[in-house]
Amino acid sequence: MGNGEWERKIQFNNYQSLVPITPYPQRGPRVPQSPVPNP
């Protein structure tokens, strides 16, 4: 019943944790201090 929701919660948590430490600007639009400008 809540299997899909659980997996979604895990992915969301992982994404949020990877956003602030991700060196890739394509992962999230909240990376204005990215050393690599978007083409």
PDB file of N, CA, C and O in Angstrom:
ATOM      1  N   MET A   1       0.842  -1.201   0.000  1.00  0.00           N
ATOM      2  CA  MET A   1       0.000   0.000   0.000  1.00  0.00           C
ATOM      3  C   MET A   1       0.881   1.257   0.000  1.00  0.00           C
ATOM      4  O   MET A   1       0.678   2.186  -0.781  1.00  0.00           O
ATOM      5  N   GLY A   2       1.869   1.247   0.909  1.00  0.00           N
ATOM      6  CA  GLY A   2       2.745   2.426   0.995  1.00  0.00           C
ATOM      7  C   GLY A   2       4.156   2.102   0.530  1.00  0.00           C
ATOM      8  O   GLY A   2       5.126   2.723   0.965  1.00  0.00           O
ATOM      9  N   ASN A   3       4.257   1.120  -0.359  1.00  0.00           N
ATOM     10  CA  ASN A   3       5.588   0.723  -0.831  1.00  0.00           C
ATOM     11  C   ASN A   3       6.160   1.797  -1.750  1.00  0.00           C
ATOM     12  O   ASN A   3       7.314   2.204  -1.610  1.00  0.00           O
ATOM     13  N   GLY A   4       5.334   2.249  -2.690  1.00  0.00           N
ATOM     14  CA  GLY A   4       5.790   3.269  -3.640  1.00  0.00           C
ATOM     15  C   GLY A   4       6.112   4.572  -2.931  1.00  0.00           C
ATOM     16  O   GLY A   4       7.067   5.267  -3.277  1.00  0.00           O
ATOM     17  N   GLU A   5       5.304   4.887  -1.940  1.00  0.00           N
ATOM     18  CA  GLU A   5       5.534   6.148  -1.213  1.00  0.00           C
ATOM     19  C   GLU A   5       6.857   6.080  -0.451  1.00  0.00           C
ATOM     20  O   GLU A   5       7.602   7.057  -0.380  1.00  0.00           O
ATOM     21  N   TRP A   6       7.128   4.911   0.112  1.00  0.00           N
ATOM     22  CA  TRP A   6       8.371   4.762   0.889  1.00  0.00           C
ATOM     23  C   TRP A   6       9.579   4.989  -0.023  1.00  0.00           C
ATOM     24  O   TRP A   6      10.510   5.719   0.318  1.00  0.00           O
ATOM     25  N   GLU A   7       9.536   4.348  -1.182  1.00  0.00           N
ATOM     26  CA  GLU A   7      10.663   4.501  -2.120  1.00  0.00           C
ATOM     27  C   GLU A   7      10.791   5.956  -2.555  1.00  0.00           C
ATOM     28  O   GLU A   7      11.896   6.478  -2.704  1.00  0.00           O
ATOM     29  N   ARG A   8       9.657   6.595  -2.754  1.00  0.00           N
ATOM     30  CA  ARG A   8       9.672   8.002  -3.186  1.00  0.00           C
ATOM     31  C   ARG A   8      10.293   8.865  -2.088  1.00  0.00           C
ATOM     32  O   ARG A   8      11.063   9.785  -2.366  1.00  0.00           O
ATOM     33  N   LYS A   9       9.952   8.558  -0.851  1.00  0.00           N
ATOM     34  CA  LYS A   9      10.489   9.343   0.267  1.00  0.00           C
ATOM     35  C   LYS A   9      12.006   9.181   0.318  1.00  0.00           C
ATOM     36  O   LYS A   9      12.737  10.140   0.566  1.00  0.00           O
ATOM     37  N   ILE A  10      12.462   7.971   0.082  1.00  0.00           N
ATOM     38  CA  ILE A  10      13.910   7.704   0.127  1.00  0.00           C
ATOM     39  C   ILE A  10      14.598   8.486  -0.995  1.00  0.00           C
ATOM     40  O   ILE A  10      15.624   9.128  -0.768  1.00  0.00           O
ATOM     41  N   GLN A  11      14.039   8.432  -2.189  1.00  0.00           N
ATOM     42  CA  GLN A  11      14.640   9.147  -3.329  1.00  0.00           C
ATOM     43  C   GLN A  11      14.643  10.647  -3.065  1.00  0.00           C
ATOM     44  O   GLN A  11      15.620  11.333  -3.366  1.00  0.00           O
ATOM     45  N   PHE A  12      13.561  11.148  -2.509  1.00  0.00           N
ATOM     46  CA  PHE A  12      13.456  12.584  -2.226  1.00  0.00           C
ATOM     47  C   PHE A  12      14.521  12.996  -1.213  1.00  0.00           C
ATOM     48  O   PHE A  12      15.172  14.030  -1.362  1.00  0.00           O
ATOM     49  N   ASN A  13      14.686  12.167  -0.178  1.00  0.00           N
ATOM     50  CA  ASN A  13      15.683  12.453   0.852  1.00  0.00           C
ATOM     51  C   ASN A  13      17.077  12.445   0.239  1.00  0.00           C
ATOM     52  O   ASN A  13      17.904  13.305   0.542  1.00  0.00           O
ATOM     53  N   ASN A  14      17.327  11.470  -0.622  1.00  0.00           N
ATOM     54  CA  ASN A  14      18.635  11.361  -1.261  1.00  0.00           C
ATOM     55  C   ASN A  14      18.872  12.570  -2.163  1.00  0.00           C
ATOM     56  O   ASN A  14      19.964  13.137  -2.181  1.00  0.00           O
ATOM     57  N   TYR A  15      17.846  12.955  -2.906  1.00  0.00           N
ATOM     58  CA  TYR A  15      17.977  14.095  -3.818  1.00  0.00           C
ATOM     59  C   TYR A  15      18.283  15.375  -3.037  1.00  0.00           C
ATOM     60  O   TYR A  15      19.173  16.142  -3.407  1.00  0.00           O
ATOM     61  N   GLN A  16      17.548  15.591  -1.970  1.00  0.00           N
ATOM     62  CA  GLN A  16      17.760  16.804  -1.159  1.00  0.00           C
ATOM     63  C   GLN A  16      19.161  16.813  -0.572  1.00  0.00           C
ATOM     64  O   GLN A  16      19.774  17.869  -0.418  1.00  0.00           O
ATOM     65  N   SER A  17      19.665  15.623  -0.245  1.00  0.00           N
ATOM     66  CA  SER A  17      20.992  15.527   0.378  1.00  0.00           C
ATOM     67  C   SER A  17      22.075  15.725  -0.686  1.00  0.00           C
ATOM     68  O   SER A  17      23.187  16.159  -0.384  1.00  0.00           O
ATOM     69  N   LEU A  18      21.733  15.403  -1.930  1.00  0.00           N
ATOM     70  CA  LEU A  18      22.726  15.500  -3.001  1.00  0.00           C
ATOM     71  C   LEU A  18      22.721  16.881  -3.640  1.00  0.00           C
ATOM     72  O   LEU A  18      23.694  17.277  -4.281  1.00  0.00           O
ATOM     73  N   VAL A  19      21.628  17.611  -3.464  1.00  0.00           N
ATOM     74  CA  VAL A  19      21.517  18.932  -4.098  1.00  0.00           C
ATOM     75  C   VAL A  19      22.590  19.899  -3.604  1.00  0.00           C
ATOM     76  O   VAL A  19      23.285  20.503  -4.420  1.00  0.00           O
ATOM     77  N   PRO A  20      22.743  20.059  -2.292  1.00  0.00           N
ATOM     78  CA  PRO A  20      23.712  21.020  -1.761  1.00  0.00           C
ATOM     79  C   PRO A  20      25.158  20.571  -1.943  1.00  0.00           C
ATOM     80  O   PRO A  20      26.071  21.392  -1.848  1.00  0.00           O
ATOM     81  N   ILE A  21      25.386  19.271  -2.206  1.00  0.00           N
ATOM     82  CA  ILE A  21      26.768  18.787  -2.331  1.00  0.00           C
ATOM     83  C   ILE A  21      27.045  18.292  -3.742  1.00  0.00           C
ATOM     84  O   ILE A  21      28.076  17.668  -3.996  1.00  0.00           O
ATOM     85  N   THR A  22      26.124  18.571  -4.658  1.00  0.00           N
ATOM     86  CA  THR A  22      26.302  18.084  -6.029  1.00  0.00           C
ATOM     87  C   THR A  22      27.054  19.111  -6.878  1.00  0.00           C
ATOM     88  O   THR A  22      26.648  20.270  -6.954  1.00  0.00           O
ATOM     89  N   PRO A  23      28.134  18.691  -7.507  1.00  0.00           N
ATOM     90  CA  PRO A  23      28.920  19.586  -8.359  1.00  0.00           C
ATOM     91  C   PRO A  23      28.314  19.726  -9.753  1.00  0.00           C
ATOM     92  O   PRO A  23      28.862  20.420 -10.609  1.00  0.00           O
ATOM     93  N   TYR A  24      27.193  19.071  -9.971  1.00  0.00           N
ATOM     94  CA  TYR A  24      26.564  19.118 -11.293  1.00  0.00           C
ATOM     95  C   TYR A  24      25.378  20.081 -11.280  1.00  0.00           C
ATOM     96  O   TYR A  24      24.446  19.894 -10.498  1.00  0.00           O
ATOM     97  N   PRO A  25      25.397  21.100 -12.127  1.00  0.00           N
ATOM     98  CA  PRO A  25      24.316  22.085 -12.202  1.00  0.00           C
ATOM     99  C   PRO A  25      23.050  21.482 -12.803  1.00  0.00           C
ATOM    100  O   PRO A  25      21.968  22.057 -12.678  1.00  0.00           O
ATOM    101  N   GLN A  26      23.181  20.314 -13.462  1.00  0.00           N
ATOM    102  CA  GLN A  26      22.009  19.698 -14.110  1.00  0.00           C
ATOM    103  C   GLN A  26      21.181  18.935 -13.078  1.00  0.00           C
ATOM    104  O   GLN A  26      20.036  18.575 -13.347  1.00  0.00           O
ATOM    105  N   ARG A  27      21.760  18.686 -11.887  1.00  0.00           N
ATOM    106  CA  ARG A  27      21.039  17.928 -10.866  1.00  0.00           C
ATOM    107  C   ARG A  27      19.921  18.803 -10.281  1.00  0.00           C
ATOM    108  O   ARG A  27      18.829  18.316  -9.991  1.00  0.00           O
ATOM    109  N   GLY A  28      20.206  20.089 -10.114  1.00  0.00           N
ATOM    110  CA  GLY A  28      19.180  20.975  -9.549  1.00  0.00           C
ATOM    111  C   GLY A  28      19.466  22.423  -9.898  1.00  0.00           C
ATOM    112  O   GLY A  28      20.626  22.821  -9.999  1.00  0.00           O
ATOM    113  N   PRO A  29      18.418  23.214 -10.083  1.00  0.00           N
ATOM    114  CA  PRO A  29      18.569  24.625 -10.462  1.00  0.00           C
ATOM    115  C   PRO A  29      18.989  25.496  -9.281  1.00  0.00           C
ATOM    116  O   PRO A  29      19.130  26.710  -9.427  1.00  0.00           O
ATOM    117  N   ARG A  30      19.191  24.881  -8.101  1.00  0.00           N
ATOM    118  CA  ARG A  30      19.583  25.681  -6.927  1.00  0.00           C
ATOM    119  C   ARG A  30      21.094  25.630  -6.747  1.00  0.00           C
ATOM    120  O   ARG A  30      21.573  25.527  -5.618  1.00  0.00           O
ATOM    121  N   VAL A  31      21.856  25.701  -7.844  1.00  0.00           N
ATOM    122  CA  VAL A  31      23.321  25.625  -7.706  1.00  0.00           C
ATOM    123  C   VAL A  31      23.958  26.808  -8.430  1.00  0.00           C
ATOM    124  O   VAL A  31      24.655  26.628  -9.429  1.00  0.00           O
ATOM    125  N   PRO A  32      23.711  28.036  -7.915  1.00  0.00           N
ATOM    126  CA  PRO A  32      24.233  29.247  -8.560  1.00  0.00           C
ATOM    127  C   PRO A  32      25.744  29.382  -8.391  1.00  0.00           C
ATOM    128  O   PRO A  32      26.375  30.161  -9.106  1.00  0.00           O
ATOM    129  N   GLN A  33      26.335  28.633  -7.453  1.00  0.00           N
ATOM    130  CA  GLN A  33      27.782  28.739  -7.234  1.00  0.00           C
ATOM    131  C   GLN A  33      28.512  27.621  -7.963  1.00  0.00           C
ATOM    132  O   GLN A  33      29.607  27.223  -7.566  1.00  0.00           O
ATOM    133  N   SER A  34      27.900  27.116  -9.032  1.00  0.00           N
ATOM    134  CA  SER A  34      28.521  26.013  -9.775  1.00  0.00           C
ATOM    135  C   SER A  34      29.739  26.521 -10.556  1.00  0.00           C
ATOM    136  O   SER A  34      29.668  27.565 -11.205  1.00  0.00           O
ATOM    137  N   PRO A  35      30.841  25.793 -10.495  1.00  0.00           N
ATOM    138  CA  PRO A  35      32.065  26.191 -11.199  1.00  0.00           C
ATOM    139  C   PRO A  35      31.933  25.985 -12.705  1.00  0.00           C
ATOM    140  O   PRO A  35      32.733  26.496 -13.489  1.00  0.00           O
ATOM    141  N   VAL A  36      30.904  25.224 -13.094  1.00  0.00           N
ATOM    142  CA  VAL A  36      30.707  24.943 -14.522  1.00  0.00           C
ATOM    143  C   VAL A  36      29.406  25.577 -14.995  1.00  0.00           C
ATOM    144  O   VAL A  36      28.326  25.128 -14.609  1.00  0.00           O
ATOM    145  N   PRO A  37      29.491  26.618 -15.828  1.00  0.00           N
ATOM    146  CA  PRO A  37      28.300  27.320 -16.332  1.00  0.00           C
ATOM    147  C   PRO A  37      27.487  26.439 -17.264  1.00  0.00           C
ATOM    148  O   PRO A  37      28.044  25.621 -17.996  1.00  0.00           O
ATOM    149  N   ASN A  38      26.176  26.603 -17.237  1.00  0.00           N
ATOM    150  CA  ASN A  38      25.305  25.798 -18.099  1.00  0.00           C
ATOM    151  C   ASN A  38      25.368  26.325 -19.533  1.00  0.00           C
ATOM    152  O   ASN A  38      25.146  27.514 -19.760  1.00  0.00           O
ATOM    153  N   PRO A  39      25.665  25.467 -20.489  1.00  0.00           N
ATOM    154  CA  PRO A  39      25.785  25.892 -21.897  1.00  0.00           C
ATOM    155  C   PRO A  39      24.451  26.344 -22.473  1.00  0.00           C
ATOM    156  O   PRO A  39      24.381  26.730 -23.640  1.00  0.00           O
TER     157      PRO A  39
END
